[in-house]
Amino acid sequence: MPVHDHIRRHSPECAPTPDASAPDEATAPTSASAPDAATLDAWAALGPILADHACILADRDDLLVTVNPAGTSSGAPAQFTPATATIDLDAKIFPIPPASIRPHRTGDEHRYPAAYGALTHEAAHARHSRWLPDADTPSAVAHAAELLEESRIEARHIARRPHDRVWLRACAVNLVLDEISATPPDGPYAAATAAALILGRESAGILEPAETAAVRAAAESILGADTLAELEKIWTAAHGLDDEDTSGLLDLAAKWSSLVHENADEKTKDEPHGAPSGPGTETGSESETASVPDGAGETASPIPGALAKAIAETSTAVGRAVAWEHPFPAADPAETAKDAAKQVFGKHRGTGRTRGGPVTGTRPPTSAENAAAGALARALRAAAYRERAVTTVNSELPPGRLNMRGALTRDAQKAAGALPTAKPFTRTHRHAVPTPPLRVGIAVDVSGSMSAAADPIASAAWILARATSLTDPNSASATVAFGHRATAITRPGPAPTHVTTFTAHAHTEVPAVATDALDAALGLSRPGAARLLIIATDAMFVAEEDEGLRRRLARLAASGCALLHLAFSTYGRRLPHTTLALVSDPVAAIDVINKAATAAVRAAR
């Protein structure tokens, strides 16, 4: 299997032609295993959904993702092409059929952790790999730089998003170590490469020292303790480089290449008949290239297979640890909500009018809707009004009303030689009570059973957004439609000038994602405002989504957020921790939502 370079620094049109004499049998599709048209369509549809996750992981808004059953162009399980901002994934890294993959469903990534780890790793490249080698950079130095880059970008990534470590660990055991363990020769180049990819990830905080101890011992026996220590200094220094520090990375890569080459020369000077392994000896991983100079070869170690055995031991140790962690630790709810808000309201998301999405367009508000928004704004201001607070203060000196009993007591205290403590003057302070801002989130189910509610909810969402903008600059509202993905209908901030219309025809729902997005965007779980979450749904969800939504509703209720379940028929379930409003006429939902918002403001303390 040839060495895989998973960072394609040229666009596909200008990429070098692969060597036809060395095909990658592992990724070459055969007619017998070619997927059918439906499967190809399912993989193609998965790409844009994963792109939403990649944009969040990389904090970018321009990434594309493709999932190819025929494999990536480099033969690696995953690769990133900077020129086109595209992450390519080999479909074979997903252990389940494409039709069952639901990335927008909370916790779905736990069913394919290694694949999600590969996506996370490539997103880390998209965020942090900014360097480009000069045309005259020696290939060995460029290869060494790519090698150092692997653990550097993972170190940078978990510094931003520490909860993603679990995915990178799953990727390390299931993809990276599986490929490295293809029995590399026990020579300096292979030992240095394995040390960088495995021990470098230990320094980055991905793997644990106990898990990598066998590789450290094997690498030290091949390279020597001094050389390994120098190499460790190099990759540790690389972890501290800025993303744009190309010269710094290439300087470290040159030191790495020189050090490994000198070590190899030292090992081979007394062994002129060592069998070379050819140019670019492979010790590749899901994304790595060995730092082997052109034409250089490996020399056998006095302990045949020691490195391969050590890598296998590390793979087993990490595999056991990852399995022990399964199911993976739940992410911090606040971080999960923050990611959901980026996914739904982030700058990489447009109006929601996308292929297969619920949004159908916009229309001008009617005169009735404008009037309703004005009436609701007046009602909200009236509900938010608070009488001025009255505070009575006693003091020793004026101003204030003199209390004769207090004055006599004070005189008696003085006459007795005691320290006077009586405060004969009383005054009253009156001060305004801050008006509580309003934060209202509406999550509307757009499955087929909710089609009758689409137009009334669209109207109510606009009315509420307009009214809150007229009430208080600190008030905000947002509406999210949830089907197979969550889509913003209205957003926090300036009120939309037009009503966003949508349809309800989805077959699956992600209410937990919609709830998280509204929570993070509006601060529904944080005190300090009148908070209300309205969920318009029949609550007929699959078990995983139902459980995820229940947990979130319990957390919001405990924080003091008012919860309203808007149902349009007796068919369905009642959501826990909510007040049920059963509306037979969907148009009446507008009035129900307005009254609930007013009541939330009135009840706020």
Secondary structure by P-SEA (a helix, b strand, c coil): ccccccccccccccccccccccccccccccccccccaaaaaaaaaaaaaaaaaaaaaacccbbbbbbbcccccccccbbbbccccbbbbcccccccccccccccccccccccaaaaaaaaaaaaaaccccccccccccaaaaaaaaaaaaaaaaaaaaaacccaaaaaaaaaaccaaaaaaccccccaaaaaaaaaaaaaaaaacccccccaaaaaaaaaaaccaaaaaaaaaaaaaaaaccccaaaaaaaaaaaaaaaaaaaaaaacccccccccccccccccccbbbbcccccbbbbbccccaaaaaaaaaaaaaaaaaaaaacccccccaaaaaaaaaaacccccccccccccccccccccccaaaaaaaaaaaaaaaaaacccbbbbbbbcccccccccaaaaaaaaaaaaaccccccccbbbbbbbbcccbbbbbbbbbbcccccccaaaaaaaaaaaaaaaaaacccccbbbbbbbccbbbbcccccccccbbbbbbcccccccaaaaaaaaaaaccccccccbbbbbbbccccccaaaaaaaaaaaaaaaaabbbbbbbbccccccccccbbbbbbccccaaaaaaaaaaaaaaaacc
